[in-house]
Amino acid sequence: MTSPSKPRARKSQAAGRVWVRLVRSPIGNTFRHKATIAALGLRHINQVVEQEDTPQLRGMLAKVAHLVSLEAAPAGKEKA
């Protein structure tokens, strides 16, 4: 006998936003690191991009942690 399964509750809160800054050049790093930096939308030193804080983003940042810095985006403010 099977009983109908309950639908899973989804998170009601939207994921946070973070600012990612490229602080070191990817020159001299592996192709995968360079590709990850490009996938994050970073092209220039000290460039800042605003991204949604997801597990996928955290994984990407873990791979290139030596090249980027991370800040929590202030609530209600957009990147200038």
C-alpha positions as CSV (number, residue, x, y, z in Angstrom):
1,M,0.0,0.0,0.0
2,T,1.3,3.4,-0.9
3,S,0.1,6.6,0.6
4,P,0.2,9.8,-1.2
5,S,3.4,11.7,-0.5
6,K,3.3,15.1,0.9
7,P,4.8,17.9,-1.2
8,R,8.1,19.1,0.1
9,A,8.1,22.6,1.6
10,R,10.1,25.0,-0.4
11,K,12.3,27.7,1.2
12,S,10.2,30.8,1.5
13,Q,13.2,33.1,1.8
14,A,15.0,34.1,-1.3
15,A,18.7,33.2,-1.4
16,G,21.0,36.0,-0.3
17,R,23.1,38.0,-2.7
18,V,26.9,38.2,-2.5
19,W,29.5,40.4,-4.1
20,V,32.5,38.6,-5.7
21,R,35.7,40.6,-6.4
22,L,38.6,39.4,-8.5
23,V,41.7,40.3,-6.5
24,R,44.4,38.3,-8.2
25,S,45.1,37.5,-11.8
26,P,44.2,34.1,-13.2
27,I,47.3,34.2,-15.4
28,G,49.5,31.2,-14.5
29,N,46.5,29.2,-13.1
30,T,44.9,26.2,-14.8
31,F,42.5,26.4,-17.6
32,R,39.7,25.3,-15.2
33,H,40.4,28.1,-12.9
34,K,40.3,30.6,-15.7
35,A,37.1,29.1,-17.0
36,T,35.5,29.4,-13.5
37,I,36.5,33.0,-13.2
38,A,34.9,33.7,-16.6
39,A,31.8,31.8,-15.6
40,L,31.5,34.0,-12.6
41,G,31.5,37.0,-14.9
42,L,34.8,38.4,-13.9
43,R,37.2,39.8,-16.4
44,H,39.4,42.5,-14.7
45,I,41.2,42.8,-11.5
46,N,39.1,44.6,-8.8
47,Q,35.9,44.0,-10.8
48,V,32.9,43.2,-8.6
49,V,29.9,41.2,-9.7
50,E,26.8,40.5,-7.7
51,Q,25.6,36.9,-7.7
52,E,22.9,34.9,-6.0
53,D,24.3,32.9,-3.1
54,T,23.7,29.3,-4.0
55,P,25.5,26.0,-3.4
56,Q,26.7,26.0,-7.0
57,L,28.2,29.4,-6.5
58,R,29.9,28.4,-3.3
59,G,31.5,25.4,-5.0
60,M,32.8,27.7,-7.8
61,L,34.2,30.1,-5.2
62,A,35.9,27.3,-3.3
63,K,37.8,26.3,-6.4
64,V,39.1,29.9,-7.0
65,A,39.2,31.1,-3.4
66,H,42.9,32.2,-3.8
67,L,41.8,34.6,-6.6
68,V,38.6,36.2,-5.3
69,S,37.2,37.9,-2.3
70,L,33.6,37.6,-1.1
71,E,31.4,40.1,0.6
72,A,27.7,39.9,1.6
73,A,25.7,42.4,-0.5
74,P,23.9,44.9,1.6
75,A,20.1,44.3,1.7
76,G,18.2,46.6,-0.6
77,K,21.3,47.9,-2.4
78,E,22.5,47.0,-5.9
79,K,26.1,47.1,-7.0
80,A,27.1,50.5,-8.2
